[in-house]
Amino acid sequence: MTTSAHGAPTLADFAGTIVLVGAGKMGGAMLDAWLALGLPPASVAVIEPQAGPGLTALSSRGLMLNPLLKDVREVSAIVIAVKPQVAPTVVPTLAPLLTPNTVMLSIMAGRTLGFLEGALAQQTALVRAMPNTPAAIGRGITVAVANARVSSEQRELVQTLLSAVGAVEWISDEALMDAVTALSGSGPAYVFLLAEAMAKAGAAAGLPPALAATLARATVAGAGELLHRSPLDAATLRQNVTSPGGTTAAALDVLMANDGLAPLMTRAIAAATKRSRELAG
Ligand SMILES: NC(=O)c1ccc[n+]([C@@H]2O[C@H](COP(=O)([O-])OP(=O)(O)OC[C@H]3O[C@@H](n4cnc5c(N)ncnc54)[C@H](OP(=O)(O)O)[C@@H]3O)[C@@H](O)[C@H]2O)c1
């Protein structure tokens, strides 16, 4: 790797081929982000049975689309973005791509490092990661955990691949992945539900339903953007818009009561954590 003059490495700074296995919603979003950041299409191979016109167009710019595996050389990273259910059939077929320098990055929910090690039947540098859907607009957050074989340069490559679609946090205890899945992996759905619930409540308070939906959507999106841009934490931002005895305080008295949002969210995230553990087996 030769680090760019700008400091943090870019994808173009890493030698070798990136192989993407599964270019669906998440894999496709990652591929688009890598190319937008300047990764040459000729440095990418994509294995995708349902290749659409976008991938076909990229293949005319040098991207290797469904190549014979023996023709793919010097693989620096294999990114596995297929559904977890097909992993037992797909992962073992990738073994011929592995070189001593290859790192395998899996974003499959619930598929552990132990599963991947077993499926490859050889010692491999592995990273398991959990992104979330805002990755589609470059605003995801991904949590990653590496096995002991991942070198610092491979970790940097994976960090660069993942940060193309948002923020990245590393953990060293893989057991935390179930709670990560429950919080940030599934979390966007909780926020969408919040917008739905606010819209319904606004309609119940007398607003035309379409106006209530518009207000709820813009409020969740705007508050999320403010939280994103502000250096202040969520509690401080909340306090800053709450005058004693005012309307916001009246609502927060309900939401922050002993049977309010916090215990409900704790139960919801505990249920998702438990389900993630069950699915991982
Ligand atoms: N979407 C998210 O927000 C999110 C968040 C966290 C983690 N993930 C993980 O990301 C992975 C992909 O999720 P997704 O939502 O992107 O699913 P998806 O849209 O269904 O993408 C999976 C892609 O892999 C393709 N595929 C199937 N079998 C294959 C094979 N043998 N070789 C190569 N490609 C194959 C699928 O093609 P077909 O359509 O023909 O089956 C599809 O295009 C999952 O493991 C999921 O757990 C997703």
The ligand as an SDF file (V2000), in Angstrom:
LIG
                    3D

 48 52  0  0  0  0  0  0  0  0999 V2000
  -29.6420   -4.7910    3.6920 N   0  0  0  0  0  0  0  0  0  0  0  0
  -29.2220   -4.4550    4.9010 C   0  0  0  0  0  0  0  0  0  0  0  0
  -29.5960   -3.4420    5.4830 O   0  0  0  0  0  0  0  0  0  0  0  0
  -28.2080   -5.3070    5.6310 C   0  0  0  0  0  0  0  0  0  0  0  0
  -27.7270   -4.8900    6.8700 C   0  0  0  0  0  0  0  0  0  0  0  0
  -26.7690   -5.6740    7.5140 C   0  0  0  0  0  0  0  0  0  0  0  0
  -26.3160   -6.8460    6.9360 C   0  0  0  0  0  0  0  0  0  0  0  0
  -26.8270   -7.2320    5.7340 N   0  0  0  0  0  0  0  0  0  0  0  0
  -26.3600   -8.4960    5.1780 C   0  0  0  0  0  0  0  0  0  0  0  0
  -25.9650   -8.2860    3.8610 O   0  0  0  0  0  0  0  0  0  0  0  0
  -26.1930   -9.4680    3.1260 C   0  0  0  0  0  0  0  0  0  0  0  0
  -26.9000   -9.0940    1.8360 C   0  0  0  0  0  0  0  0  0  0  0  0
  -28.1380   -8.4870    2.1600 O   0  0  0  0  0  0  0  0  0  0  0  0
  -28.9520   -7.6840    1.0670 P   0  0  0  0  0  0  0  0  0  0  0  0
  -30.0610   -7.0070    1.7660 O   0  0  0  0  0  0  0  0  0  0  0  0
  -28.0160   -6.9310    0.2000 O   0  0  0  0  0  0  0  0  0  0  0  0
  -29.5610   -8.9460    0.2440 O   0  0  0  0  0  0  0  0  0  0  0  0
  -29.8670   -9.0680   -1.3020 P   0  0  0  0  0  0  0  0  0  0  0  0
  -30.3160   -7.7590   -1.8520 O   0  0  0  0  0  0  0  0  0  0  0  0
  -30.7540  -10.2720   -1.4680 O   0  0  0  0  0  0  0  0  0  0  0  0
  -28.4250   -9.3710   -1.9230 O   0  0  0  0  0  0  0  0  0  0  0  0
  -27.8360  -10.6430   -1.9660 C   0  0  0  0  0  0  0  0  0  0  0  0
  -27.3140  -10.8310   -3.3810 C   0  0  0  0  0  0  0  0  0  0  0  0
  -26.4970  -12.0010   -3.4420 O   0  0  0  0  0  0  0  0  0  0  0  0
  -26.8610  -12.6990   -4.6330 C   0  0  0  0  0  0  0  0  0  0  0  0
  -26.5150  -14.1260   -4.5960 N   0  0  0  0  0  0  0  0  0  0  0  0
  -27.2770  -15.1610   -4.2440 C   0  0  0  0  0  0  0  0  0  0  0  0
  -26.5970  -16.3230   -4.3760 N   0  0  0  0  0  0  0  0  0  0  0  0
  -25.3650  -15.9980   -4.7970 C   0  0  0  0  0  0  0  0  0  0  0  0
  -24.2140  -16.7550   -5.1390 C   0  0  0  0  0  0  0  0  0  0  0  0
  -24.1990  -18.0860   -5.0490 N   0  0  0  0  0  0  0  0  0  0  0  0
  -23.1080  -16.1090   -5.5260 N   0  0  0  0  0  0  0  0  0  0  0  0
  -23.1260  -14.7820   -5.6190 C   0  0  0  0  0  0  0  0  0  0  0  0
  -24.2000  -14.0010   -5.3470 N   0  0  0  0  0  0  0  0  0  0  0  0
  -25.3190  -14.6090   -4.9370 C   0  0  0  0  0  0  0  0  0  0  0  0
  -28.3420  -12.4900   -4.7030 C   0  0  0  0  0  0  0  0  0  0  0  0
  -28.8100  -12.8490   -5.9670 O   0  0  0  0  0  0  0  0  0  0  0  0
  -30.3370  -13.4230   -6.0590 P   0  0  0  0  0  0  0  0  0  0  0  0
  -31.2220  -12.2380   -5.9250 O   0  0  0  0  0  0  0  0  0  0  0  0
  -30.3680  -14.0750   -7.3710 O   0  0  0  0  0  0  0  0  0  0  0  0
  -30.5290  -14.3940   -4.9180 O   0  0  0  0  0  0  0  0  0  0  0  0
  -28.4490  -11.0120   -4.4030 C   0  0  0  0  0  0  0  0  0  0  0  0
  -28.2020  -10.2120   -5.5230 O   0  0  0  0  0  0  0  0  0  0  0  0
  -27.0160  -10.4080    3.9930 C   0  0  0  0  0  0  0  0  0  0  0  0
  -26.2020  -11.4600    4.4670 O   0  0  0  0  0  0  0  0  0  0  0  0
  -27.4640   -9.5450    5.1310 C   0  0  0  0  0  0  0  0  0  0  0  0
  -27.4950  -10.2670    6.3450 O   0  0  0  0  0  0  0  0  0  0  0  0
  -27.7450   -6.4870    5.0570 C   0  0  0  0  0  0  0  0  0  0  0  0
  1  2  1  0
  2  3  2  0
  2  4  1  0
  4  5  1  0
  4 48  2  0
  5  6  2  0
  6  7  1  0
  7  8  2  0
  8  9  1  0
  8 48  1  0
  9 10  1  0
  9 46  1  0
 10 11  1  0
 11 12  1  0
 11 44  1  0
 12 13  1  0
 13 14  1  0
 14 15  2  0
 14 16  1  0
 14 17  1  0
 17 18  1  0
 18 19  2  0
 18 20  1  0
 18 21  1  0
 21 22  1  0
 22 23  1  0
 23 24  1  0
 23 42  1  0
 24 25  1  0
 25 26  1  0
 25 36  1  0
 26 27  1  0
 26 35  1  0
 27 28  2  0
 28 29  1  0
 29 30  1  0
 29 35  2  0
 30 31  1  0
 30 32  2  0
 32 33  1  0
 33 34  2  0
 34 35  1  0
 36 37  1  0
 36 42  1  0
 37 38  1  0
 38 39  2  0
 38 40  1  0
 38 41  1  0
 42 43  1  0
 44 45  1  0
 44 46  1  0
 46 47  1  0
M  CHG  2   8   1  16  -1
M  END
$$$$
